[in-house]
Amino acid sequence: MNGVLWVAATPIGNAQDASLRLLSVLEKADLIAAEDTRKAKFLMNALGISTQAKVISFFAANEEARVREMLDAVSNGSNVLMITDAGMPGVSDPGYSLVSGAIARGITPVVLPGPSAVTTALAQSGLPMERFIFDGFIARTDGARREYFKGIAHEERTVVLFESPRRLASSLAVAGELLGTDRRGAICREMTKTYEETIHGTIAELAQWASTHEVLGEITIVIAPAPAAVRPTNEDILAQAQRLISLGMGKREATAELAQELGIAKRDIYDLLIATSKAD
């Protein structure tokens, strides 16, 4: 008979945010896989949890072997718990391969919800929350970072990103250049911890703050949706596409050109062209 595979969110800074279910499974687990075993043991000490479970590391370098080990343990009847340093496994952390591997083997993971840097930052930002995207960590190289910000220039949803403290100022400078310095945003630093703070303002103001302060700790950036005035309408997109096609470009070539220029997904532009052709 199979054991249970738990995938659980852990506090993002304040141990008191741990759920009652997390406390329960920490005590019940036979095997605990943690992104950092030292942090896992520190959390359990902070929660007053005593466990007889074997605690093993689970990170990018050993992920493949650990997935096999953990799923074999579940198949042999052990109760296995997966946690990361903070938040939900698989969200900019190890965990996806374990869940997908479990499902492939007919094992249904039991997910324990809990703290999330993404939704906490959204709530603190004061920006629209109805629709948002989370894109993980900003690309490290300047070229890839510029391409990314070009790609969200017309994004209609709020954008949530993680960033390293040492790259924060330079990333915000690029964001201001490509998104507009007056776009609203927020920097959420050390959320739920003793020295947490949230800085609200335009991207220009955030960049100024980041360049004039010693930035330490965990950083989450929230960027407001593009103002409606800067988002091209379908009619505008079609007009520009038809202009390019009239100059000799094929639909796919025109689509790629406009996607680069407007920061809109190629599929969206191409689908619009196809739909218009069918309507005609």
QUIHULIN-V613601 format. One record per residue. N is the residue number from 1. RES is the residue in one letter. PHI is phi in degrees with one decimal (999 if undefined). Layout:
# QUIHULIN-V613601
n = [N N]
res = [RES RES]
phi = [PHI PHI]
This chain:
# QUIHULIN-V613601
n = [1 2 3 4 5 6 7 8 9 10 11 12 13 14 15 16 17 18 19 20 21 22 23 24 25 26 27 28 29 30 31 32 33 34 35 36 37 38 39 40 41 42 43 44 45 46 47 48 49 50 51 52 53 54 55 56 57 58 59 60 61 62 63 64 65 66 67 68 69 70 71 72 73 74 75 76 77 78 79 80 81 82 83 84 85 86 87 88 89 90 91 92 93 94 95 96 97 98 99 100 101 102 103 104 105 106 107 108 109 110 111 112 113 114 115 116 117 118 119 120 121 122 123 124 125 126 127 128 129 130 131 132 133 134 135 136 137 138 139 140 141 142 143 144 145 146 147 148 149 150 151 152 153 154 155 156 157 158 159 160 161 162 163 164 165 166 167 168 169 170 171 172 173 174 175 176 177 178 179 180 181 182 183 184 185 186 187 188 189 190 191 192 193 194 195 196 197 198 199 200 201 202 203 204 205 206 207 208 209 210 211 212 213 214 215 216 217 218 219 220 221 222 223 224 225 226 227 228 229 230 231 232 233 234 235 236 237 238 239 240 241 242 243 244 245 246 247 248 249 250 251 252 253 254 255 256 257 258 259 260 261 262 263 264 265 266 267 268 269 270 271 272 273 274 275 276 277 278 279 280]
res = [M N G V L W V A A T P I G N A Q D A S L R L L S V L E K A D L I A A E D T R K A K F L M N A L G I S T Q A K V I S F F A A N E E A R V R E M L D A V S N G S N V L M I T D A G M P G V S D P G Y S L V S G A I A R G I T P V V L P G P S A V T T A L A Q S G L P M E R F I F D G F I A R T D G A R R E Y F K G I A H E E R T V V L F E S P R R L A S S L A V A G E L L G T D R R G A I C R E M T K T Y E E T I H G T I A E L A Q W A S T H E V L G E I T I V I A P A P A A V R P T N E D I L A Q A Q R L I S L G M G K R E A T A E L A Q E L G I A K R D I Y D L L I A T S K A D]
phi = [999 -66.9 -84.2 -115.2 -106.8 -100.4 -121.9 -125.5 -76.9 -118.6 -55.6 -92.7 177.2 -105.6 -59.5 -68.8 -82.0 -63.6 -80.0 -62.9 -66.3 -63.0 -57.9 -64.7 -74.7 -60.4 -82.2 -88.6 -64.5 -90.2 -140.0 -119.3 -102.6 -128.1 -57.2 -135.8 -63.9 -67.1 -68.3 -63.1 -68.2 -62.8 -62.4 -63.1 -62.8 -64.5 -91.0 71.2 -94.3 -110.9 -130.2 -98.8 -68.2 -77.0 -110.3 -122.1 -83.2 -145.7 -147.5 -53.8 -70.5 -118.8 -58.6 -60.5 -67.5 -66.3 -59.3 -60.7 -61.3 -70.0 -71.0 -63.7 -63.1 -62.6 -61.9 -92.0 102.3 -84.1 -94.1 -118.2 -119.1 -110.9 -135.5 -116.9 -64.1 -162.3 80.0 -88.8 -52.9 94.1 -97.2 56.0 -150.4 -60.8 146.3 -58.7 -65.4 -68.1 -65.0 -65.3 -66.1 -63.2 -61.7 -63.4 -96.3 81.1 -101.9 -95.1 -67.0 -103.0 -95.6 -103.5 -68.6 175.4 -58.0 -144.9 -63.4 -64.9 -73.8 -65.4 -64.2 -56.3 -64.9 -79.8 -72.0 75.4 -101.1 -54.4 -114.5 -62.0 -136.2 -151.8 -125.8 -119.9 -114.7 68.0 -81.7 -64.8 -55.9 -80.2 -79.1 -62.2 -63.1 -67.6 -65.2 -64.4 -61.8 -63.7 -66.2 -61.3 -68.5 -108.2 -57.0 -113.1 -62.3 -86.0 -110.9 -64.9 -113.8 -116.6 -137.4 -101.1 -151.3 -73.7 -55.7 -74.4 -105.0 -59.2 -61.6 -68.3 -66.4 -68.3 -63.8 -67.1 -59.6 -63.3 -65.7 -101.2 -104.9 105.5 -70.3 -94.4 -64.9 -78.8 -165.0 -153.0 -109.6 -110.5 -119.5 53.3 -58.9 71.2 -94.6 -57.8 -107.5 -64.8 -155.3 -127.8 -107.8 -105.9 160.0 -76.3 -60.6 -62.2 -68.2 -66.4 -63.6 -62.8 -60.7 -64.4 -83.2 -117.1 -127.2 -79.3 -97.2 -129.8 89.9 -80.1 -120.7 -124.4 -107.1 -122.9 -121.7 -67.1 -59.7 -63.8 -57.5 -55.8 -65.2 -94.7 -89.5 -66.5 -77.6 -58.7 -63.8 -63.2 -62.6 -63.2 -62.0 -68.6 -64.8 -65.1 -63.5 -66.7 -65.5 -66.8 -87.3 110.9 -78.6 -78.9 -61.7 -68.5 -66.0 -63.6 -61.1 -63.6 -63.7 -69.8 -59.6 -66.5 -73.5 -98.4 71.5 -116.7 -58.4 -58.2 -60.4 -63.2 -68.7 -64.7 -61.3 -64.8 -63.8 -65.5 -61.8 -67.4 -62.9 -66.9 -66.1 -74.0]
